[in-house]
Amino acid sequence: MAKIAIIGYGTVGSGVYDIVKKNGGTLVRSTEGETIDIKHILDIRDFDGHPEKELFTKDFNDILNDNEVTVVAEVMGGLHPAYEFTKALLEAGKSVVTSNKELVATYGTELLEIAREKNVNYMFEASVGGGIPIIRPMHQCLTANNIVTIAGILNGTTNYILNEMISKGKAFEMALKDAQEKGYAERNPAADIEGHDACRKIAILASLASGEAVDYNDIETEGITNVTLDDVKYADEMDSVIKLIGYAKFFENGKIYSTVCPMIVNNSSPLAGVNGVFNAIMVKGDCVGDVMFYGRGAGKLPTASAVVADIVDAVKHRVRSKHFFWEKPEGNIMAGDGEVAFSYFVRTTDSADMVSKVFGKCEFVDDIVPGESAFVTKKLTGTEAKEKLSKLGGAVSSFKILD
């Protein structure tokens, strides 16, 4: 029998409890006959009405010092004390699984090193795509490939807002208010709408794909707060939609280019049809080509299911580490704007003649807003695009176009 503990009994933590209790028989088959028993649940709140209130403790040491507990699910969120708890547990020889993307993105390099030294596991399937399996497939199923690019819709809140703007013509502020009323967006939605949540997730994926730690602070990040209904209408005129994309490109010289920003996505792309709070991640390998992982990126049971899958894996491999791992790079591995090229969609109040003078040959889009010129450039590096845009006196907005 494997004894486990849960740290944090919020939405995800209670979901982990429910799944372990409900699907115990299925889990036994997955662990090759070993039952999973919850011994402790750590939370500062009281749960007197809970059917197993004896499981609850407010003292972390009850878990840390219990030699029977071999796997701990950290689902409390935030950096502190989650970092201190996780580090102590790993150093004590206990495996830890988590849904905490902020912790993995910030301290993952150190925590993975401790797990390797102690021959235990630190797993984080739920940290990127909620219920979408992506970490394990990248680590195992795609291991024969060199990853070329990753492009993903990594935040359900922003995808819902953009979908409301696209399908119902709601202005950004109205779509955000609707998302908050439905519980898809927090009262303070900054982490979502400013792109920080997606940034942490693409940093984790880029680190896993490259084997080198990618600091999310090095990723250029732009949210969706400046996307307007006119932008949406122009995208529709181009048979496209606007999506917040977390993007990473891997070069043969070891460099990595990564960004989070709203991009124009043609309707021929599978990512264009990902609507509502759903997430999707496209991974291109040099052998397999494009593969896409799709599903609910958040929610109680979807996220908890990924956490429980990691618990099962940790139970099966508790006598050896599975070696999810990336190293801190010796130098700067991040490629700059001048090393990767995109086509750009641009809106400006400058004349078509001025546009052609600055950008040369480009493809004009039928005007949605009177007095504007809208066009698609040839492929330009970020440095080239910024230099040319600076020569337009009336630039309104610009978007990268996802290949």
Summary of the structure (lengths in Angstrom):
residues: 403
radius of gyration: 22.9
end to end distance: 49.7
largest distance: 75.4
contacts: 1424
relative contact order: 0.14
helix: 39%
strand: 25%
